[in-house]
Amino acid sequence: MLEKNAAVLFALIPNVDKVTFQFDESSNNSSLSTTYERFNIEKVVSTKLADIAKSQDDLASFLNIGSK
């Protein structure tokens, strides 16, 4: 799921090369983070990142949700 979210961010923001998701657990002062880089996500995703956000229908298709 995080890879898919990173792919969407890269598609929507063309000048971003790195995305870090950080999850903080305040109850025990710990955190978990993971970083994705554009060139790695481009290898994983089966479509061009630029094509993901061409239209609302393309984005919905990539996310596997029904379009409105």
C-alpha positions as CSV (number, residue, x, y, z in Angstrom):
1,M,0.0,0.0,0.0
2,L,2.8,2.4,0.8
3,E,4.4,1.7,-2.6
4,K,1.1,2.6,-4.3
5,N,0.8,5.8,-2.3
6,A,4.4,6.7,-3.2
7,A,3.7,6.1,-6.9
8,V,0.7,8.4,-6.7
9,L,2.7,11.1,-5.0
10,F,5.4,10.8,-7.6
11,A,2.8,11.0,-10.4
12,L,1.2,14.1,-9.0
13,I,4.4,15.9,-8.0
14,P,6.9,15.5,-10.9
15,N,9.8,17.2,-9.2
16,V,9.8,14.8,-6.1
17,D,12.5,12.1,-6.2
18,K,12.1,10.7,-2.7
19,V,9.2,10.1,-0.3
20,T,9.4,9.2,3.3
21,F,6.5,7.9,5.3
22,Q,7.0,8.2,9.1
23,F,4.7,6.7,11.7
24,D,5.1,7.9,15.3
25,E,3.8,6.0,18.3
26,S,3.5,8.6,21.0
27,S,2.6,6.1,23.7
28,N,6.0,4.5,23.7
29,N,8.1,7.2,22.0
30,S,9.0,5.1,18.9
31,S,8.7,5.6,15.2
32,L,8.8,3.7,12.1
33,S,9.7,5.1,8.7
34,T,10.3,3.9,5.2
35,T,11.6,5.8,2.2
36,Y,10.8,5.3,-1.5
37,E,12.8,6.7,-4.4
38,R,11.3,7.5,-7.8
39,F,13.6,5.3,-9.8
40,N,12.8,2.3,-7.7
41,I,9.0,2.8,-7.8
42,E,9.2,3.2,-11.6
43,K,10.7,-0.3,-11.7
44,V,7.9,-1.7,-9.5
45,V,4.8,0.0,-11.1
46,S,3.6,-1.6,-14.3
47,T,2.7,1.7,-15.8
48,K,4.5,5.0,-16.4
49,L,4.2,7.3,-13.4
50,A,3.2,10.2,-15.6
51,D,0.2,8.2,-16.9
52,I,-1.2,7.5,-13.4
53,A,-2.5,11.0,-12.9
54,K,-3.4,12.0,-16.5
55,S,-7.1,12.0,-15.6
56,Q,-9.3,11.1,-12.7
57,D,-10.3,7.9,-14.5
58,D,-6.6,6.9,-14.9
59,L,-6.0,7.5,-11.2
60,A,-9.1,5.6,-10.2
61,S,-8.0,2.7,-12.4
62,F,-4.5,2.6,-10.9
63,L,-6.0,2.7,-7.4
64,N,-8.5,0.0,-8.4
65,I,-11.5,2.0,-7.4
66,G,-14.6,2.9,-9.3
67,S,-14.6,6.3,-10.9
68,K,-17.4,8.7,-10.4
